[in-house]
Amino acid sequence: MTRRAAQWFAQYHIRVNNINPGPIFTGMVKESGVESQAAMGELHKGKFTTICR
């Protein structure tokens, strides 16, 4: 979707960016008991919603 929007708005010299939120495995998270990125993903599975306006 971002690529298509960038193509469409390029004619007007408008840039399009995309941010993908989600859990990131860091040392701080490891201290709380989560051992890997996969475990982090399972912990947050289904808790994110996508908003398109």
Buried (B, 14 or more C-beta within 10 A) or exposed (E): EEEEBBEEEEEEEEEBEEEEEEBEBEEEBEEEEBEEEEBBEEEEEEEEEEEEE
